[in-house]
Amino acid sequence: MSRNTLTRRTFLVGTGATLALSACGTGGAGGSDTRTLAISAIPDQDPELLNRLYPALAERFAEATGLAVAYRPVTDYTAVVRAFELGDIHLAWMGGLTGVQARVRVPGATALAQRDIDADFHSVFIAGAASALRPFDTIQGLRSLAGHTLTFGSETSTSGRLMPQFFMRKAGLRLSDLRGAPGFSGSHDATIEAVASGSFEVGAVNEQVWKASSAAGGIDASGVGELWRTPGYADYHWLARPDLDKTFGAGIQRKVLDLLLGLDARDTEDAKILELFGAQSFIRTKNSAYDRIEDVARDLDLLR
């Protein structure tokens, strides 16, 4: 048993029922129960994975803050931003673009922490064998996608749409150069499946999901392959509403941040959370880390 497990189990016996009941509460500003710290996340992967990760994390937030905490799943990226804007959720795991969109709508919202891999994140362009496309080493290779079908992930995905389209434009490849309009699969898993099935010849995906799918044997290497890995950029992060301390009490934001930064891969229980996030640790971040994402989003007219 790890060094903190006994304490956690004792605490969660008392909080488990509260967590379950609080998820159904309504009322208060923005339609949420102000006694319940509501968390959510962009639905960028298999719902089964998300439903294992975030309820477990809600328990950890409850332990750290002494509050009732509820995970509120949403149907798409836009819904997370809207719920954050309305105050229906107070703390959200956002992509770079959705985080910027939320901060534009909620002035004063704060980027708190990102994973160790998020300061230098990457997208991957993948292709099915039938496309006859071959891997390339430079951004100019993106021009070879002209005349092929391509799917992004969500329309507001940083790694599955925003940055891939940015690099395509930088290479001189226009969306009109593709064969037909680009698709929007809705998630990275769905993009991989769309390319594997032959529905689209090319896809743009999150490098982390691509690697995880490859490692799990979920990709037939003879059927789908990697074309190019983009340069790095800042991506996922936890975003807090500006009224977090006012709503729940002074120091709550600090307690949330301390929990995230304190997760230790050497601790058995912490390691489970970090593994589901695909990280070794969380690190501090700030709003300015996403200035480049904001500039690209404005250029592509995605801040609305």
Contacts in CASP RR format, 6 or more apart in sequence:
PFRMAT RR
TARGET T0000
AUTHOR 0000-0000-0000
METHOD contacts of the structure
MODEL  1
MSRNTLTRRTFLVGTGATLALSACGTGGAGGSDTRTLAISAIPDQDPELL
NRLYPALAERFAEATGLAVAYRPVTDYTAVVRAFELGDIHLAWMGGLTGV
QARVRVPGATALAQRDIDADFHSVFIAGAASALRPFDTIQGLRSLAGHTL
TFGSETSTSGRLMPQFFMRKAGLRLSDLRGAPGFSGSHDATIEAVASGSF
EVGAVNEQVWKASSAAGGIDASGVGELWRTPGYADYHWLARPDLDKTFGA
GIQRKVLDLLLGLDARDTEDAKILELFGAQSFIRTKNSAYDRIEDVARDL
DLLR
1 268 0 8 1.000
2 267 0 8 1.000
2 268 0 8 1.000
2 269 0 8 1.000
2 270 0 8 1.000
3 267 0 8 1.000
4 267 0 8 1.000
4 269 0 8 1.000
5 268 0 8 1.000
5 269 0 8 1.000
8 59 0 8 1.000
8 60 0 8 1.000
8 63 0 8 1.000
8 269 0 8 1.000
11 62 0 8 1.000
11 63 0 8 1.000
12 59 0 8 1.000
12 62 0 8 1.000
12 63 0 8 1.000
15 59 0 8 1.000
15 62 0 8 1.000
15 63 0 8 1.000
15 66 0 8 1.000
15 68 0 8 1.000
16 59 0 8 1.000
16 62 0 8 1.000
18 62 0 8 1.000
18 68 0 8 1.000
19 55 0 8 1.000
19 58 0 8 1.000
19 59 0 8 1.000
19 62 0 8 1.000
19 68 0 8 1.000
19 69 0 8 1.000
19 70 0 8 1.000
21 68 0 8 1.000
22 33 0 8 1.000
22 35 0 8 1.000
22 36 0 8 1.000
22 68 0 8 1.000
22 69 0 8 1.000
22 70 0 8 1.000
23 36 0 8 1.000
23 70 0 8 1.000
23 71 0 8 1.000
23 72 0 8 1.000
25 32 0 8 1.000
25 33 0 8 1.000
25 36 0 8 1.000
25 70 0 8 1.000
26 32 0 8 1.000
26 33 0 8 1.000
27 33 0 8 1.000
27 34 0 8 1.000
28 34 0 8 1.000
29 87 0 8 1.000
29 247 0 8 1.000
30 86 0 8 1.000
30 87 0 8 1.000
30 88 0 8 1.000
31 86 0 8 1.000
31 87 0 8 1.000
31 88 0 8 1.000
32 38 0 8 1.000
32 87 0 8 1.000
32 88 0 8 1.000
32 89 0 8 1.000
32 90 0 8 1.000
34 247 0 8 1.000
34 248 0 8 1.000
35 67 0 8 1.000
35 68 0 8 1.000
36 67 0 8 1.000
36 68 0 8 1.000
36 69 0 8 1.000
36 70 0 8 1.000
37 61 0 8 1.000
37 62 0 8 1.000
37 65 0 8 1.000
37 67 0 8 1.000
37 68 0 8 1.000
37 69 0 8 1.000
37 70 0 8 1.000
37 90 0 8 1.000
37 91 0 8 1.000
37 248 0 8 1.000
37 252 0 8 1.000
38 69 0 8 1.000
38 70 0 8 1.000
38 72 0 8 1.000
38 88 0 8 1.000
38 89 0 8 1.000
38 90 0 8 1.000
38 91 0 8 1.000
39 54 0 8 1.000
39 57 0 8 1.000
39 58 0 8 1.000
39 61 0 8 1.000
39 69 0 8 1.000
39 70 0 8 1.000
39 71 0 8 1.000
39 72 0 8 1.000
39 89 0 8 1.000
39 90 0 8 1.000
39 91 0 8 1.000
39 92 0 8 1.000
39 93 0 8 1.000
40 54 0 8 1.000
40 71 0 8 1.000
40 72 0 8 1.000
40 73 0 8 1.000
40 74 0 8 1.000
40 80 0 8 1.000
40 83 0 8 1.000
40 84 0 8 1.000
40 89 0 8 1.000
40 91 0 8 1.000
40 92 0 8 1.000
40 93 0 8 1.000
41 50 0 8 1.000
41 54 0 8 1.000
41 73 0 8 1.000
41 80 0 8 1.000
41 92 0 8 1.000
41 93 0 8 1.000
41 94 0 8 1.000
42 74 0 8 1.000
42 77 0 8 1.000
42 80 0 8 1.000
42 92 0 8 1.000
42 93 0 8 1.000
42 94 0 8 1.000
42 95 0 8 1.000
42 98 0 8 1.000
42 154 0 8 1.000
42 157 0 8 1.000
43 50 0 8 1.000
43 73 0 8 1.000
43 74 0 8 1.000
43 75 0 8 1.000
43 76 0 8 1.000
43 77 0 8 1.000
43 80 0 8 1.000
43 187 0 8 1.000
44 77 0 8 1.000
44 95 0 8 1.000
44 154 0 8 1.000
44 157 0 8 1.000
44 187 0 8 1.000
44 188 0 8 1.000
44 206 0 8 1.000
44 209 0 8 1.000
45 187 0 8 1.000
45 188 0 8 1.000
45 189 0 8 1.000
45 209 0 8 1.000
46 187 0 8 1.000
46 189 0 8 1.000
47 73 0 8 1.000
49 276 0 8 1.000
50 73 0 8 1.000
51 73 0 8 1.000
52 276 0 8 1.000
53 273 0 8 1.000
53 276 0 8 1.000
53 277 0 8 1.000
54 71 0 8 1.000
54 73 0 8 1.000
54 93 0 8 1.000
55 71 0 8 1.000
56 272 0 8 1.000
56 273 0 8 1.000
56 276 0 8 1.000
57 71 0 8 1.000
57 273 0 8 1.000
58 69 0 8 1.000
58 70 0 8 1.000
58 71 0 8 1.000
59 69 0 8 1.000
60 259 0 8 1.000
60 273 0 8 1.000
61 67 0 8 1.000
61 69 0 8 1.000
61 91 0 8 1.000
61 256 0 8 1.000
61 259 0 8 1.000
62 68 0 8 1.000
62 69 0 8 1.000
64 255 0 8 1.000
64 256 0 8 1.000
64 258 0 8 1.000
64 259 0 8 1.000
65 248 0 8 1.000
65 252 0 8 1.000
65 255 0 8 1.000
65 256 0 8 1.000
67 248 0 8 1.000
67 252 0 8 1.000
72 83 0 8 1.000
72 88 0 8 1.000
72 89 0 8 1.000
74 80 0 8 1.000
74 83 0 8 1.000
76 154 0 8 1.000
76 186 0 8 1.000
77 98 0 8 1.000
77 154 0 8 1.000
77 155 0 8 1.000
77 156 0 8 1.000
77 157 0 8 1.000
78 156 0 8 1.000
80 89 0 8 1.000
80 92 0 8 1.000
80 94 0 8 1.000
80 98 0 8 1.000
80 102 0 8 1.000
81 94 0 8 1.000
81 98 0 8 1.000
81 99 0 8 1.000
81 101 0 8 1.000
81 102 0 8 1.000
81 105 0 8 1.000
81 156 0 8 1.000
83 89 0 8 1.000
83 92 0 8 1.000
84 92 0 8 1.000
84 102 0 8 1.000
84 105 0 8 1.000
84 106 0 8 1.000
84 109 0 8 1.000
84 239 0 8 1.000
84 241 0 8 1.000
85 102 0 8 1.000
85 105 0 8 1.000
85 106 0 8 1.000
87 241 0 8 1.000
90 240 0 8 1.000
90 241 0 8 1.000
90 244 0 8 1.000
90 247 0 8 1.000
90 248 0 8 1.000
91 238 0 8 1.000
91 239 0 8 1.000
91 240 0 8 1.000
91 241 0 8 1.000
91 244 0 8 1.000
91 256 0 8 1.000
92 99 0 8 1.000
92 102 0 8 1.000
92 238 0 8 1.000
92 239 0 8 1.000
93 236 0 8 1.000
93 237 0 8 1.000
93 238 0 8 1.000
93 239 0 8 1.000
94 102 0 8 1.000
94 236 0 8 1.000
94 237 0 8 1.000
94 238 0 8 1.000
94 239 0 8 1.000
95 157 0 8 1.000
95 158 0 8 1.000
95 159 0 8 1.000
95 235 0 8 1.000
95 236 0 8 1.000
95 237 0 8 1.000
96 158 0 8 1.000
96 162 0 8 1.000
96 234 0 8 1.000
96 235 0 8 1.000
96 236 0 8 1.000
96 237 0 8 1.000
96 290 0 8 1.000
96 293 0 8 1.000
97 156 0 8 1.000
97 157 0 8 1.000
97 158 0 8 1.000
97 161 0 8 1.000
97 162 0 8 1.000
97 293 0 8 1.000
97 297 0 8 1.000
97 302 0 8 1.000
98 156 0 8 1.000
98 158 0 8 1.000
99 109 0 8 1.000
99 111 0 8 1.000
99 237 0 8 1.000
99 239 0 8 1.000
99 290 0 8 1.000
100 290 0 8 1.000
100 293 0 8 1.000
100 294 0 8 1.000
100 297 0 8 1.000
100 303 0 8 1.000
101 156 0 8 1.000
101 297 0 8 1.000
101 302 0 8 1.000
101 303 0 8 1.000
102 109 0 8 1.000
102 239 0 8 1.000
103 109 0 8 1.000
103 111 0 8 1.000
103 239 0 8 1.000
103 287 0 8 1.000
104 303 0 8 1.000
106 241 0 8 1.000
106 242 0 8 1.000
107 242 0 8 1.000
108 242 0 8 1.000
109 239 0 8 1.000
109 240 0 8 1.000
109 241 0 8 1.000
109 242 0 8 1.000
110 239 0 8 1.000
110 240 0 8 1.000
110 242 0 8 1.000
110 253 0 8 1.000
110 287 0 8 1.000
111 237 0 8 1.000
111 238 0 8 1.000
111 239 0 8 1.000
111 285 0 8 1.000
111 286 0 8 1.000
111 287 0 8 1.000
111 289 0 8 1.000
111 290 0 8 1.000
112 237 0 8 1.000
112 238 0 8 1.000
112 239 0 8 1.000
112 240 0 8 1.000
112 253 0 8 1.000
112 256 0 8 1.000
112 257 0 8 1.000
112 260 0 8 1.000
112 284 0 8 1.000
112 285 0 8 1.000
113 237 0 8 1.000
113 238 0 8 1.000
113 257 0 8 1.000
113 260 0 8 1.000
113 261 0 8 1.000
113 282 0 8 1.000
113 283 0 8 1.000
113 284 0 8 1.000
113 285 0 8 1.000
114 234 0 8 1.000
114 235 0 8 1.000
114 236 0 8 1.000
114 237 0 8 1.000
114 238 0 8 1.000
114 282 0 8 1.000
114 283 0 8 1.000
114 285 0 8 1.000
114 289 0 8 1.000
115 236 0 8 1.000
115 277 0 8 1.000
115 278 0 8 1.000
115 279 0 8 1.000
115 281 0 8 1.000
115 282 0 8 1.000
115 283 0 8 1.000
116 279 0 8 1.000
116 280 0 8 1.000
116 281 0 8 1.000
116 282 0 8 1.000
116 283 0 8 1.000
117 208 0 8 1.000
117 278 0 8 1.000
117 279 0 8 1.000
118 234 0 8 1.000
118 235 0 8 1.000
118 236 0 8 1.000
118 237 0 8 1.000
118 285 0 8 1.000
119 234 0 8 1.000
119 283 0 8 1.000
119 285 0 8 1.000
119 289 0 8 1.000
120 232 0 8 1.000
120 233 0 8 1.000
120 234 0 8 1.000
121 158 0 8 1.000
121 159 0 8 1.000
121 206 0 8 1.000
121 207 0 8 1.000
121 208 0 8 1.000
121 232 0 8 1.000
121 233 0 8 1.000
121 234 0 8 1.000
121 235 0 8 1.000
121 236 0 8 1.000
122 159 0 8 1.000
122 207 0 8 1.000
122 229 0 8 1.000
122 230 0 8 1.000
122 231 0 8 1.000
122 232 0 8 1.000
122 233 0 8 1.000
123 159 0 8 1.000
123 160 0 8 1.000
123 163 0 8 1.000
123 164 0 8 1.000
123 167 0 8 1.000
123 204 0 8 1.000
123 205 0 8 1.000
123 206 0 8 1.000
123 207 0 8 1.000
123 229 0 8 1.000
123 230 0 8 1.000
124 204 0 8 1.000
124 205 0 8 1.000
124 206 0 8 1.000
124 207 0 8 1.000
124 210 0 8 1.000
124 226 0 8 1.000
124 227 0 8 1.000
124 228 0 8 1.000
124 229 0 8 1.000
124 230 0 8 1.000
125 142 0 8 1.000
125 145 0 8 1.000
125 164 0 8 1.000
125 202 0 8 1.000
125 203 0 8 1.000
125 204 0 8 1.000
125 226 0 8 1.000
125 227 0 8 1.000
125 228 0 8 1.000
125 230 0 8 1.000
126 191 0 8 1.000
126 192 0 8 1.000
126 195 0 8 1.000
126 202 0 8 1.000
126 203 0 8 1.000
126 204 0 8 1.000
126 205 0 8 1.000
126 210 0 8 1.000
126 224 0 8 1.000
126 225 0 8 1.000
126 226 0 8 1.000
126 227 0 8 1.000
127 133 0 8 1.000
127 148 0 8 1.000
127 195 0 8 1.000
127 201 0 8 1.000
127 202 0 8 1.000
127 203 0 8 1.000
127 224 0 8 1.000
127 225 0 8 1.000
127 227 0 8 1.000
128 195 0 8 1.000
128 196 0 8 1.000
128 198 0 8 1.000
128 201 0 8 1.000
128 202 0 8 1.000
128 223 0 8 1.000
128 224 0 8 1.000
128 225 0 8 1.000
129 222 0 8 1.000
129 223 0 8 1.000
129 224 0 8 1.000
129 225 0 8 1.000
130 198 0 8 1.000
130 201 0 8 1.000
131 148 0 8 1.000
131 201 0 8 1.000
131 202 0 8 1.000
133 144 0 8 1.000
133 145 0 8 1.000
133 148 0 8 1.000
133 201 0 8 1.000
133 202 0 8 1.000
133 227 0 8 1.000
134 144 0 8 1.000
134 227 0 8 1.000
135 225 0 8 1.000
135 226 0 8 1.000
135 227 0 8 1.000
135 228 0 8 1.000
136 142 0 8 1.000
136 144 0 8 1.000
136 227 0 8 1.000
136 228 0 8 1.000
137 228 0 8 1.000
139 167 0 8 1.000
139 170 0 8 1.000
139 171 0 8 1.000
139 228 0 8 1.000
140 171 0 8 1.000
141 171 0 8 1.000
141 228 0 8 1.000
142 167 0 8 1.000
142 168 0 8 1.000
142 171 0 8 1.000
142 172 0 8 1.000
142 173 0 8 1.000
142 228 0 8 1.000
143 171 0 8 1.000
143 172 0 8 1.000
143 173 0 8 1.000
145 168 0 8 1.000
145 173 0 8 1.000
145 177 0 8 1.000
145 178 0 8 1.000
145 202 0 8 1.000
146 173 0 8 1.000
146 177 0 8 1.000
146 178 0 8 1.000
147 177 0 8 1.000
147 178 0 8 1.000
147 179 0 8 1.000
148 178 0 8 1.000
148 179 0 8 1.000
148 201 0 8 1.000
148 202 0 8 1.000
149 178 0 8 1.000
149 179 0 8 1.000
149 180 0 8 1.000
149 200 0 8 1.000
149 201 0 8 1.000
149 202 0 8 1.000
150 178 0 8 1.000
150 182 0 8 1.000
150 183 0 8 1.000
150 200 0 8 1.000
150 201 0 8 1.000
150 202 0 8 1.000
150 203 0 8 1.000
150 204 0 8 1.000
151 182 0 8 1.000
151 183 0 8 1.000
151 184 0 8 1.000
151 185 0 8 1.000
151 191 0 8 1.000
151 194 0 8 1.000
151 195 0 8 1.000
151 199 0 8 1.000
151 200 0 8 1.000
151 202 0 8 1.000
151 203 0 8 1.000
151 204 0 8 1.000
152 160 0 8 1.000
152 161 0 8 1.000
152 164 0 8 1.000
152 165 0 8 1.000
152 182 0 8 1.000
152 183 0 8 1.000
152 184 0 8 1.000
152 185 0 8 1.000
152 191 0 8 1.000
152 203 0 8 1.000
152 204 0 8 1.000
153 160 0 8 1.000
153 161 0 8 1.000
153 183 0 8 1.000
153 184 0 8 1.000
153 185 0 8 1.000
153 186 0 8 1.000
153 187 0 8 1.000
153 188 0 8 1.000
153 190 0 8 1.000
153 191 0 8 1.000
153 204 0 8 1.000
153 205 0 8 1.000
154 160 0 8 1.000
154 161 0 8 1.000
154 184 0 8 1.000
154 185 0 8 1.000
154 186 0 8 1.000
154 187 0 8 1.000
155 161 0 8 1.000
155 184 0 8 1.000
155 186 0 8 1.000
156 162 0 8 1.000
156 302 0 8 1.000
157 186 0 8 1.000
157 188 0 8 1.000
157 206 0 8 1.000
158 233 0 8 1.000
158 235 0 8 1.000
158 236 0 8 1.000
158 293 0 8 1.000
159 188 0 8 1.000
159 204 0 8 1.000
159 205 0 8 1.000
159 206 0 8 1.000
159 207 0 8 1.000
159 235 0 8 1.000
160 188 0 8 1.000
160 191 0 8 1.000
160 204 0 8 1.000
160 205 0 8 1.000
160 206 0 8 1.000
161 184 0 8 1.000
161 204 0 8 1.000
162 293 0 8 1.000
162 296 0 8 1.000
162 297 0 8 1.000
162 300 0 8 1.000
162 302 0 8 1.000
163 230 0 8 1.000
163 233 0 8 1.000
163 296 0 8 1.000
164 204 0 8 1.000
164 230 0 8 1.000
165 175 0 8 1.000
165 204 0 8 1.000
165 300 0 8 1.000
166 296 0 8 1.000
166 299 0 8 1.000
166 300 0 8 1.000
167 230 0 8 1.000
167 231 0 8 1.000
168 174 0 8 1.000
168 175 0 8 1.000
175 181 0 8 1.000
175 182 0 8 1.000
183 200 0 8 1.000
185 191 0 8 1.000
185 193 0 8 1.000
185 194 0 8 1.000
188 205 0 8 1.000
188 206 0 8 1.000
188 209 0 8 1.000
188 210 0 8 1.000
189 209 0 8 1.000
189 213 0 8 1.000
191 203 0 8 1.000
191 204 0 8 1.000
191 205 0 8 1.000
192 205 0 8 1.000
192 209 0 8 1.000
192 210 0 8 1.000
192 213 0 8 1.000
192 219 0 8 1.000
192 224 0 8 1.000
194 200 0 8 1.000
194 203 0 8 1.000
195 201 0 8 1.000
195 202 0 8 1.000
195 203 0 8 1.000
195 224 0 8 1.000
196 219 0 8 1.000
196 220 0 8 1.000
196 223 0 8 1.000
196 224 0 8 1.000
202 227 0 8 1.000
207 229 0 8 1.000
208 278 0 8 1.000
210 219 0 8 1.000
210 226 0 8 1.000
212 278 0 8 1.000
213 219 0 8 1.000
214 221 0 8 1.000
219 225 0 8 1.000
233 292 0 8 1.000
233 293 0 8 1.000
234 285 0 8 1.000
234 289 0 8 1.000
234 290 0 8 1.000
234 292 0 8 1.000
234 293 0 8 1.000
235 293 0 8 1.000
237 285 0 8 1.000
237 289 0 8 1.000
237 290 0 8 1.000
238 256 0 8 1.000
238 260 0 8 1.000
238 282 0 8 1.000
240 253 0 8 1.000
240 256 0 8 1.000
241 247 0 8 1.000
244 252 0 8 1.000
244 253 0 8 1.000
244 256 0 8 1.000
245 251 0 8 1.000
245 252 0 8 1.000
245 253 0 8 1.000
257 284 0 8 1.000
260 282 0 8 1.000
261 281 0 8 1.000
261 282 0 8 1.000
261 283 0 8 1.000
261 284 0 8 1.000
262 270 0 8 1.000
262 281 0 8 1.000
262 282 0 8 1.000
263 270 0 8 1.000
263 273 0 8 1.000
263 274 0 8 1.000
263 281 0 8 1.000
263 282 0 8 1.000
264 270 0 8 1.000
264 271 0 8 1.000
264 281 0 8 1.000
265 271 0 8 1.000
265 274 0 8 1.000
265 280 0 8 1.000
265 281 0 8 1.000
274 280 0 8 1.000
274 281 0 8 1.000
294 303 0 8 1.000
297 303 0 8 1.000
END
